Amino acid sequence: MSEGHSKNVATSAAEASKIVPRAEFRVFGHGIIEIVQAKMWDASAVLSKARRMPAETYFLSRRTDEANVKVRDGLLDIKTKVGETPDGYEIFQPRGKFQFPVKAADLTSIVGHLNVEMPLDKDSYAFDDFVAMARAHPEIVPVAVEKMRYGFTVDGIICEYAQVWFNGALLESACCESEDHGGMKKVIAALGIAHLPNTNYLRAAKRVVGL
């Protein structure tokens, strides 16, 4: 979620590996925003900001839910799941943000994380090239994603609620993320969403598009 709170800039795989990943608990559905709004004030929420995100394209793989690959602001961004907390909060490690045209070597690594094979015979690939290859691939499904995000914190834990459109279909979402896993658990309960299943963007998008 921290992407909405910092400038989106290219980072190499080596730079990304130095980022300390936060654990994340996220839920999707309908009526979630009303639940969170009713609870957040009693939880002493501190408002951050609302932000309509630039349009994104996610690349879903039939082979894995553990590689988050998307394009935003002309950058091909990848994170991979590296673990879970005892409470099931997911931890995704950034693997780099690459400016188009993307070098074949970087694209080979990204495609490998998606657990699919894609023949690459050029030195670099433009955005349109990659999208065309993904659309033609039997194991990859590109999905258009739009987000309107409302950020806040509770006891130092980063939170948000959001409207998210997958190929135009609207879902509501809420999220808490932190390196403080115990603090997360308390805030998740305080916001009234602890009973909902932890669902990352990949699984939510797959459910919407029937993948």
C-alpha positions in Angstrom: 0.0 0.0 0.0 2.9 2.3 0.6 3.0 3.1 -3.2 0.4 5.7 -2.6 2.5 7.5 -0.1 5.8 7.9 -2.0 6.9 9.0 -5.5 6.8 6.3 -8.1 10.3 6.0 -9.4 12.4 3.4 -11.1 14.4 1.1 -8.9 16.8 -1.7 -9.8 16.4 -5.2 -8.4 19.4 -4.6 -6.2 17.9 -1.4 -4.8 14.5 -3.0 -4.2 16.0 -5.9 -2.3 17.2 -3.4 0.4 13.6 -2.3 1.1 12.3 -3.7 4.4 8.8 -5.1 3.4 5.8 -4.6 5.6 3.2 -7.2 6.4 -0.2 -6.5 4.9 -3.8 -7.5 5.7 -6.3 -6.5 3.0 -10.0 -7.2 2.5 -12.3 -6.8 -0.5 -16.1 -6.8 -0.8 -19.1 -4.5 -0.5 -20.0 -2.4 2.5 -16.5 -2.4 3.8 -16.0 1.4 3.7 -19.1 1.9 5.9 -17.8 -0.5 8.4 -14.3 1.2 8.6 -15.7 4.7 8.7 -18.0 3.8 11.6 -15.0 2.4 13.6 -12.1 4.5 12.7 -13.0 7.5 14.8 -13.4 5.4 18.0 -10.0 4.0 17.1 -8.5 7.6 17.1 -7.6 7.5 13.4 -5.4 10.3 12.0 -6.3 11.2 8.5 -3.6 11.2 5.8 -4.8 11.9 2.3 -7.2 10.9 -0.4 -5.7 10.0 -3.8 -7.0 8.9 -7.1 -4.3 6.7 -8.4 -3.1 6.7 -12.1 -4.6 3.9 -14.1 -2.7 0.6 -13.7 -2.5 -2.7 -15.6 -2.0 -5.9 -13.5 -0.7 -9.0 -15.1 -2.4 -12.1 -13.5 -0.8 -15.5 -13.9 -2.8 -18.7 -13.8 0.3 -20.3 -12.2 0.8 -18.2 -9.1 -0.7 -15.7 -6.6 2.7 -14.8 -5.3 4.0 -12.4 -7.9 2.4 -9.0 -8.1 3.3 -7.6 -11.5 1.8 -4.3 -12.7 2.4 -1.2 -14.8 1.8 2.3 -13.4 3.3 5.6 -14.6 5.2 3.8 -17.3 7.0 1.6 -14.8 6.8 -2.2 -14.7 6.7 -3.0 -11.0 7.1 -6.4 -9.4 6.7 -7.6 -5.8 6.9 -11.2 -4.7 5.5 -12.9 -1.7 8.3 -13.9 0.8 6.3 -15.0 3.8 3.4 -14.7 6.2 3.1 -13.8 9.8 1.6 -16.3 12.3 -1.7 -14.5 11.8 -1.6 -14.9 8.1 -0.6 -11.3 7.1 1.2 -11.5 3.8 4.7 -10.1 3.2 5.6 -9.0 -0.3 9.2 -8.0 -1.2 9.7 -5.3 -3.9 11.8 -6.7 -6.8 12.3 -3.5 -8.8 10.5 -0.9 -10.9 11.6 -0.9 -14.5 11.2 2.0 -17.0 10.0 1.0 -20.5 11.5 -0.1 -22.8 12.4 -2.9 -20.3 15.5 -4.9 -21.0 15.0 -8.5 -21.9 17.1 -9.7 -19.0 14.8 -7.9 -16.5 11.7 -9.1 -18.3 13.0 -12.7 -18.2 13.3 -12.4 -14.4 9.8 -11.0 -14.1 8.2 -13.6 -16.4 10.0 -16.3 -14.3 8.4 -15.0 -11.1 5.0 -15.4 -12.9 5.9 -19.1 -13.4 5.3 -18.9 -17.1 7.4 -19.2 -20.3 7.6 -16.4 -22.8 10.1 -16.4 -25.6 12.0 -13.1 -25.7 14.0 -12.5 -28.9 14.6 -8.7 -28.6 17.0 -6.7 -26.5 14.2 -4.6 -25.0 10.4 -4.3 -25.0 8.0 -1.4 -25.1 4.9 -1.3 -23.0 2.6 -2.1 -26.0 4.9 -5.0 -26.9 4.6 -6.5 -23.4 0.8 -6.1 -23.2 0.4 -7.7 -26.6 2.5 -10.7 -25.6 0.6 -11.0 -22.3 -2.8 -10.9 -24.0 -1.7 -13.6 -26.4 -0.3 -15.8 -23.7 -2.6 -18.6 -22.4 -1.4 -18.3 -18.8 -1.4 -14.5 -18.4 -4.4 -12.1 -18.1 -3.9 -8.3 -18.1 -6.5 -6.5 -16.0 -7.2 -2.7 -15.9 -7.3 -1.4 -12.3 -8.3 2.0 -11.0 -8.2 3.0 -7.3 -9.5 5.8 -5.2 -7.7 5.6 -1.9 -8.2 7.2 1.5 -5.3 6.9 3.8 -5.1 7.2 7.6 -3.1 5.8 10.5 -4.2 4.3 13.8 -1.5 4.0 16.6 1.1 4.4 13.9 -0.2 1.6 11.7 -0.7 2.6 8.1 -4.3 2.0 7.0 -6.6 2.9 4.1 -10.0 2.2 2.7 -10.5 2.4 -1.0 -12.8 2.0 -4.0 -11.2 -0.3 -6.6 -12.3 -1.0 -10.1 -11.2 -4.2 -11.9 -12.0 -3.9 -15.6 -14.7 -1.5 -14.5 -16.2 -3.7 -11.8 -16.3 -1.9 -8.4 -15.2 -3.4 -5.1 -14.5 -1.8 -1.8 -11.3 -2.5 0.1 -9.6 -1.8 3.4 -6.0 -2.5 4.4 -3.5 -2.3 7.3 0.2 -2.7 6.9 3.2 -2.4 9.2 6.3 -4.1 10.5 4.6 -4.1 13.9 2.5 -7.3 13.5 1.1 -7.1 17.0 0.0 -3.5 16.5 -1.6 -4.5 13.2 -3.7 -7.2 14.9 -5.1 -4.7 17.4 -5.9 -2.1 14.7 -7.6 -4.7 12.4 -9.9 -5.7 15.2 -10.6 -2.1 16.1 -11.6 -1.3 12.5 -14.1 -4.2 12.5 -12.6 -6.1 9.6 -10.8 -9.0 11.4 -13.5 -11.5 10.5 -13.1 -10.9 6.8 -10.7 -13.1 4.7 -7.2 -11.6 4.0 -7.3 -11.2 0.2 -4.5 -9.5 -1.8 -5.0 -7.6 -5.1 -4.1 -10.7 -7.2 -6.7 -13.0 -5.7 -9.4 -10.2 -5.7 -8.7 -9.4 -9.4 -8.8 -13.1 -10.3 -12.2 -13.6 -8.6 -13.6 -10.6 -10.5 -12.4 -11.7 -14.0 -13.1 -15.4 -13.3 -9.5 -16.6 -13.4 
